[in-house]
Structures are given as C-alpha cells and as structure tokens.
Amino acid sequence: MATSEDPTIWEVDDALWAEVQPLLVVDKPRKKPGRRREADRPILNGLVWLARTGSQWAAIPRRYGAKSTIHDRFKEWVAYGCFATAWALVVAQFDDEIGLDWQWQAADGCLVKAPLGKKGGPARRNGRGRTPRTGGSAAPSATC
C-alpha cells in the first residue's frame, strides 16, 4: 500500500484490492446495450488520487479513466453504500500500517461565489409591457 519513503497511499495495492473489490460490487441491470463497464480498480485509484491531492474532478489524470466515468461510479457507489464501506476499510488498513492521529483532524475548503460569466448574469427586464411583434403586419393571419 505505502512505501517507506512515502507512507501515503496513492494507489490501492494488490493485497488491499483483494479485500476492497468484493465491497464495490453493484448488482444492477443494464438499461441498454453499449460499452462494457470500466474496471473498478483504476476508478478507485482515481478517487484515492482525488482525495489525496484535493484537486478538482476535471484534473483527474486520464490513466484512471474519464472524469465523467469516475464521477458516475462514485455516485453509484455512494448510492448503494459501497463507497463508505470500502473507504472505511482503506482508512483502517492505513491506520494499521502507518497510524492515524484520531485526536486531531482538519478539513480545508474555500467557499466563494461562483462567477456568472465574463460580464455577470443576464440582465432582468424591468417592465412587463407588451411582447414586441415579430411579424410585419398587425392583422391576424389567415392561415390555420
């Protein structure tokens, strides 16, 4: 799982994967035919990378799969309760090997208002007057 020079997990090793893989199985019927399902291991490695770096979804390296696939699988695992169980196992494994200081934990974040574009949001119309005519004639149309 971790090397001696870097005690932090970056990817799930074979021994840990053997324990985690059965926890991530989701039995749901396919709605339509298409591409085969991507492998779970690179996707879990992408989620570990994401949690470890604190990066955005768009920055996930392509070697873990498409960011949309990783995000969809993450949502699926969360919905089925698989992710919480698997993540608890990964954290427990890391705690056994390296040790976690459970007395002190911190979270980091940045909350800012999202920009609405280069010049701001769309302007609101003040008046509720008549809708301007689009045709050349104000007379009713004879066609039905």
DRENPA-3360 file (N, C-alpha, C; in nm, 2 decimals, always signed):
BEGIN
1 = MATSEDPT = +0.08/-0.12/+0.00/+0.00/+0.00/+0.00/+0.09/+0.12/+0.00 ~ +0.17/+0.14/+0.09/+0.26/+0.26/+0.10/+0.40/+0.22/+0.10 ~ +0.49/+0.30/+0.05/+0.63/+0.27/+0.05/+0.70/+0.34/+0.17 ~ +0.82/+0.30/+0.20/+0.89/+0.35/+0.32/+0.92/+0.50/+0.30 ~ +0.95/+0.55/+0.18/+0.98/+0.69/+0.16/+0.85/+0.77/+0.15 ~ +0.74/+0.72/+0.12/+0.62/+0.79/+0.11/+0.51/+0.71/+0.18 ~ +0.48/+0.73/+0.30/+0.38/+0.65/+0.38/+0.24/+0.67/+0.34 ~ +0.21/+0.76/+0.24/+0.08/+0.79/+0.20/+0.03/+0.70/+0.08;
9 = IWEVDDAL = -0.09/+0.65/+0.09/-0.14/+0.57/-0.02/-0.17/+0.66/-0.14 ~ -0.13/+0.62/-0.26/-0.16/+0.69/-0.38/-0.24/+0.60/-0.47 ~ -0.22/+0.47/-0.46/-0.29/+0.37/-0.54/-0.31/+0.25/-0.45 ~ -0.42/+0.17/-0.48/-0.45/+0.05/-0.40/-0.36/-0.06/-0.45 ~ -0.29/-0.12/-0.36/-0.20/-0.24/-0.40/-0.29/-0.36/-0.41 ~ -0.22/-0.47/-0.45/-0.29/-0.60/-0.48/-0.36/-0.66/-0.36 ~ -0.29/-0.66/-0.24/-0.34/-0.72/-0.12/-0.47/-0.64/-0.07 ~ -0.46/-0.51/-0.08/-0.58/-0.43/-0.03/-0.69/-0.44/-0.13;
17 = WAEVQPLL = -0.66/-0.45/-0.26/-0.76/-0.46/-0.37/-0.84/-0.59/-0.35 ~ -0.77/-0.69/-0.31/-0.84/-0.82/-0.29/-0.94/-0.81/-0.18 ~ -0.92/-0.72/-0.08/-1.02/-0.70/+0.02/-1.13/-0.60/-0.02 ~ -1.09/-0.50/-0.09/-1.19/-0.40/-0.13/-1.28/-0.44/-0.25 ~ -1.23/-0.51/-0.34/-1.30/-0.54/-0.46/-1.44/-0.60/-0.43 ~ -1.46/-0.70/-0.34/-1.59/-0.75/-0.32/-1.69/-0.65/-0.26 ~ -1.64/-0.55/-0.20/-1.72/-0.45/-0.14/-1.78/-0.35/-0.24 ~ -1.72/-0.34/-0.36/-1.76/-0.24/-0.46/-1.85/-0.30/-0.56;
25 = VVDKPRKK = -1.90/-0.43/-0.54/-1.98/-0.49/-0.64/-2.12/-0.43/-0.63 ~ -2.17/-0.39/-0.75/-2.31/-0.33/-0.75/-2.38/-0.42/-0.86 ~ -2.49/-0.49/-0.81/-2.57/-0.57/-0.90/-2.69/-0.49/-0.94 ~ -2.68/-0.43/-1.06/-2.79/-0.36/-1.12/-2.80/-0.40/-1.26 ~ -2.92/-0.41/-1.31/-2.94/-0.45/-1.45/-2.90/-0.34/-1.55 ~ -2.84/-0.37/-1.66/-2.81/-0.27/-1.76/-2.94/-0.22/-1.83 ~ -2.95/-0.09/-1.84/-3.07/-0.04/-1.90/-3.06/-0.05/-2.06 ~ -2.94/-0.04/-2.11/-2.94/-0.05/-2.26/-2.80/-0.11/-2.29;
33 = PGRRREAD = -2.79/-0.17/-2.41/-2.65/-0.22/-2.45/-2.56/-0.11/-2.48 ~ -2.43/-0.14/-2.48/-2.33/-0.03/-2.50/-2.20/-0.08/-2.47 ~ -2.11/+0.01/-2.43/-1.98/-0.03/-2.39/-1.98/-0.11/-2.27 ~ -1.88/-0.19/-2.25/-1.87/-0.27/-2.13/-1.83/-0.18/-2.02 ~ -1.86/-0.22/-1.90/-1.83/-0.15/-1.78/-1.68/-0.14/-1.75 ~ -1.64/-0.02/-1.72/-1.49/+0.00/-1.69/-1.45/-0.07/-1.56 ~ -1.33/-0.11/-1.55/-1.28/-0.18/-1.44/-1.29/-0.09/-1.31 ~ -1.32/-0.15/-1.20/-1.33/-0.07/-1.08/-1.20/-0.02/-1.02;
41 = RPILNGLV = -1.09/-0.10/-1.03/-0.97/-0.06/-0.97/-0.91/+0.07/-1.01 ~ -0.90/+0.10/-1.14/-0.84/+0.23/-1.18/-0.93/+0.35/-1.13 ~ -1.06/+0.32/-1.13/-1.16/+0.42/-1.08/-1.14/+0.45/-0.93 ~ -1.12/+0.34/-0.85/-1.09/+0.36/-0.71/-0.96/+0.44/-0.69 ~ -0.86/+0.40/-0.77/-0.73/+0.47/-0.77/-0.75/+0.62/-0.80 ~ -0.83/+0.65/-0.90/-0.86/+0.79/-0.93/-0.93/+0.86/-0.81 ~ -1.01/+0.79/-0.74/-1.08/+0.86/-0.62/-0.98/+0.88/-0.51 ~ -0.88/+0.78/-0.49/-0.78/+0.80/-0.39/-0.69/+0.92/-0.43;
49 = WLARTGSQ = -0.66/+0.93/-0.56/-0.58/+1.04/-0.61/-0.65/+1.17/-0.58 ~ -0.78/+1.17/-0.61/-0.86/+1.29/-0.59/-0.86/+1.34/-0.45 ~ -0.88/+1.24/-0.36/-0.89/+1.27/-0.21/-0.75/+1.31/-0.16 ~ -0.65/+1.25/-0.21/-0.51/+1.28/-0.17/-0.46/+1.42/-0.21 ~ -0.50/+1.46/-0.34/-0.45/+1.58/-0.39/-0.54/+1.70/-0.35 ~ -0.67/+1.67/-0.33/-0.77/+1.78/-0.31/-0.80/+1.85/-0.44 ~ -0.77/+1.79/-0.55/-0.79/+1.86/-0.68/-0.93/+1.86/-0.72 ~ -0.96/+1.91/-0.84/-1.10/+1.91/-0.89/-1.12/+1.79/-0.98;
57 = WAAIPRRY = -1.24/+1.76/-1.00/-1.27/+1.64/-1.09/-1.21/+1.65/-1.22 ~ -1.20/+1.77/-1.28/-1.15/+1.79/-1.42/-1.00/+1.76/-1.42 ~ -0.93/+1.76/-1.31/-0.79/+1.74/-1.31/-0.74/+1.60/-1.29 ~ -0.84/+1.50/-1.28/-0.80/+1.36/-1.26/-0.73/+1.31/-1.38 ~ -0.61/+1.25/-1.36/-0.53/+1.20/-1.48/-0.61/+1.10/-1.56 ~ -0.59/+1.10/-1.69/-0.67/+1.01/-1.78/-0.64/+0.86/-1.75 ~ -0.52/+0.83/-1.69/-0.49/+0.69/-1.67/-0.59/+0.62/-1.57 ~ -0.66/+0.70/-1.50/-0.77/+0.64/-1.41/-0.90/+0.63/-1.48;
65 = GAKSTIHD = -0.92/+0.69/-1.59/-1.04/+0.68/-1.67/-1.09/+0.82/-1.69 ~ -1.21/+0.82/-1.76/-1.27/+0.95/-1.79/-1.33/+1.01/-1.66 ~ -1.31/+1.14/-1.65/-1.36/+1.20/-1.52/-1.51/+1.18/-1.50 ~ -1.59/+1.18/-1.61/-1.73/+1.15/-1.60/-1.76/+1.01/-1.56 ~ -1.68/+0.92/-1.60/-1.70/+0.78/-1.56/-1.66/+0.76/-1.41 ~ -1.56/+0.82/-1.37/-1.52/+0.82/-1.23/-1.62/+0.88/-1.14 ~ -1.67/+0.99/-1.18/-1.78/+1.06/-1.10/-1.91/+0.98/-1.10 ~ -1.95/+0.92/-1.21/-2.07/+0.84/-1.22/-2.05/+0.72/-1.13;
73 = RFKEWVAY = -1.94/+0.66/-1.13/-1.92/+0.54/-1.05/-1.91/+0.57/-0.90 ~ -1.85/+0.69/-0.87/-1.85/+0.74/-0.73/-1.99/+0.76/-0.68 ~ -2.08/+0.82/-0.76/-2.22/+0.85/-0.72/-2.29/+0.71/-0.71 ~ -2.26/+0.62/-0.80/-2.33/+0.49/-0.79/-2.29/+0.42/-0.66 ~ -2.16/+0.42/-0.63/-2.11/+0.35/-0.51/-2.16/+0.42/-0.38 ~ -2.18/+0.55/-0.38/-2.23/+0.62/-0.27/-2.38/+0.58/-0.25 ~ -2.45/+0.58/-0.36/-2.60/+0.55/-0.36/-2.62/+0.41/-0.30 ~ -2.54/+0.31/-0.34/-2.55/+0.18/-0.29/-2.49/+0.15/-0.16;
81 = GCFATAWA = -2.42/+0.25/-0.10/-2.35/+0.23/+0.03/-2.22/+0.15/+0.02 ~ -2.17/+0.13/-0.10/-2.04/+0.05/-0.12/-1.92/+0.14/-0.08 ~ -1.93/+0.27/-0.12/-1.81/+0.35/-0.10/-1.78/+0.37/+0.05 ~ -1.87/+0.40/+0.13/-1.85/+0.42/+0.27/-1.78/+0.29/+0.33 ~ -1.83/+0.18/+0.30/-1.77/+0.05/+0.35/-1.63/+0.03/+0.30 ~ -1.61/+0.05/+0.17/-1.47/+0.04/+0.11/-1.38/+0.14/+0.17 ~ -1.42/+0.27/+0.18/-1.33/+0.37/+0.23/-1.30/+0.35/+0.37 ~ -1.39/+0.30/+0.45/-1.36/+0.26/+0.59/-1.25/+0.16/+0.60;
89 = LVVAQFDD = -1.26/+0.06/+0.51/-1.16/-0.05/+0.51/-1.02/+0.01/+0.47 ~ -1.02/+0.10/+0.37/-0.89/+0.16/+0.33/-0.83/+0.24/+0.44 ~ -0.91/+0.32/+0.51/-0.86/+0.40/+0.62/-0.82/+0.32/+0.73 ~ -0.89/+0.21/+0.76/-0.85/+0.12/+0.87/-0.72/+0.05/+0.84 ~ -0.70/+0.01/+0.71/-0.57/-0.05/+0.67/-0.46/+0.05/+0.68 ~ -0.48/+0.17/+0.64/-0.37/+0.27/+0.66/-0.34/+0.30/+0.80 ~ -0.45/+0.30/+0.89/-0.43/+0.32/+1.03/-0.35/+0.21/+1.09 ~ -0.37/+0.08/+1.05/-0.29/-0.03/+1.10/-0.15/-0.02/+1.06;
97 = EIGLDWQW = -0.12/+0.02/+0.93/+0.02/+0.02/+0.88/+0.09/+0.14/+0.93 ~ +0.03/+0.26/+0.92/+0.10/+0.39/+0.95/+0.06/+0.45/+1.08 ~ -0.07/+0.45/+1.10/-0.12/+0.51/+1.22/-0.18/+0.65/+1.19 ~ -0.30/+0.67/+1.24/-0.37/+0.80/+1.23/-0.38/+0.86/+1.36 ~ -0.36/+0.99/+1.37/-0.38/+1.07/+1.49/-0.53/+1.10/+1.49 ~ -0.61/+1.02/+1.56/-0.76/+1.05/+1.57/-0.79/+1.16/+1.66 ~ -0.70/+1.21/+1.73/-0.73/+1.32/+1.83/-0.74/+1.45/+1.75 ~ -0.68/+1.47/+1.64/-0.68/+1.59/+1.57/-0.70/+1.57/+1.42;
105 = QAADGCLV = -0.80/+1.63/+1.36/-0.83/+1.62/+1.22/-0.86/+1.76/+1.17 ~ -0.84/+1.78/+1.05/-0.87/+1.92/+0.99/-0.93/+1.90/+0.85 ~ -1.01/+1.99/+0.82/-1.07/+2.00/+0.68/-1.03/+2.13/+0.62 ~ -1.01/+2.13/+0.49/-0.97/+2.25/+0.42/-1.07/+2.28/+0.31 ~ -1.11/+2.40/+0.29/-1.20/+2.43/+0.19/-1.20/+2.58/+0.16 ~ -1.26/+2.61/+0.05/-1.27/+2.75/+0.00/-1.41/+2.78/-0.05 ~ -1.48/+2.87/+0.01/-1.62/+2.90/-0.03/-1.62/+3.04/-0.09 ~ -1.64/+3.05/-0.22/-1.65/+3.18/-0.28/-1.77/+3.17/-0.38;
113 = KAPLGKKG = -1.82/+3.29/-0.41/-1.93/+3.30/-0.50/-1.88/+3.26/-0.64 ~ -1.95/+3.18/-0.71/-1.92/+3.14/-0.84/-1.94/+3.25/-0.94 ~ -1.85/+3.28/-1.03/-1.87/+3.38/-1.13/-1.98/+3.34/-1.23 ~ -2.05/+3.44/-1.27/-2.16/+3.42/-1.37/-2.12/+3.44/-1.51 ~ -2.00/+3.45/-1.54/-1.95/+3.47/-1.68/-1.86/+3.59/-1.68 ~ -1.82/+3.63/-1.80/-1.73/+3.74/-1.81/-1.79/+3.88/-1.76 ~ -1.92/+3.90/-1.79/-1.98/+4.03/-1.76/-2.09/+4.01/-1.66 ~ -2.10/+3.90/-1.59/-2.21/+3.88/-1.50/-2.33/+3.81/-1.56;
121 = GPARRNGR = -2.43/+3.80/-1.48/-2.55/+3.73/-1.53/-2.64/+3.80/-1.63 ~ -2.74/+3.74/-1.67/-2.83/+3.81/-1.77/-2.90/+3.92/-1.70 ~ -2.92/+4.03/-1.78/-3.00/+4.14/-1.72/-3.14/+4.11/-1.71 ~ -3.21/+4.16/-1.61/-3.35/+4.13/-1.59/-3.43/+4.25/-1.66 ~ -3.54/+4.21/-1.72/-3.62/+4.32/-1.78/-3.70/+4.38/-1.66 ~ -3.71/+4.51/-1.66/-3.79/+4.58/-1.56/-3.94/+4.58/-1.59 ~ -3.97/+4.61/-1.71/-4.11/+4.62/-1.74/-4.18/+4.49/-1.78 ~ -4.31/+4.49/-1.76/-4.39/+4.37/-1.80/-4.48/+4.41/-1.91;
129 = GRTPRTGG = -4.43/+4.50/-2.00/-4.52/+4.55/-2.11/-4.55/+4.45/-2.21 ~ -4.60/+4.49/-2.32/-4.64/+4.40/-2.43/-4.52/+4.34/-2.49 ~ -4.54/+4.22/-2.54/-4.44/+4.15/-2.62/-4.43/+4.21/-2.76 ~ -4.31/+4.25/-2.80/-4.30/+4.31/-2.93/-4.34/+4.22/-3.04 ~ -4.40/+4.28/-3.15/-4.45/+4.20/-3.26/-4.33/+4.15/-3.34 ~ -4.34/+4.03/-3.39/-4.23/+3.97/-3.47/-4.27/+3.98/-3.62 ~ -4.39/+3.98/-3.66/-4.43/+3.98/-3.80/-4.44/+4.13/-3.85 ~ -4.45/+4.14/-3.98/-4.46/+4.27/-4.04/-4.60/+4.33/-4.04;
137 = SAAPSATC = -4.70/+4.25/-4.02/-4.84/+4.30/-4.02/-4.90/+4.27/-3.88 ~ -4.98/+4.37/-3.83/-5.05/+4.35/-3.71/-5.19/+4.28/-3.73 ~ -5.23/+4.26/-3.85/-5.35/+4.19/-3.88/-5.34/+4.04/-3.85 ~ -5.45/+3.98/-3.82/-5.44/+3.83/-3.79/-5.41/+3.76/-3.91 ~ -5.35/+3.64/-3.90/-5.31/+3.56/-4.01/-5.43/+3.48/-4.06 ~ -5.44/+3.46/-4.19/-5.55/+3.39/-4.25/-5.52/+3.24/-4.26 ~ -5.40/+3.20/-4.23/-5.37/+3.05/-4.24/-5.39/+2.99/-4.10 ~ -5.43/+2.86/-4.11/-5.46/+2.79/-3.98/-5.36/+2.68/-3.97;
% end
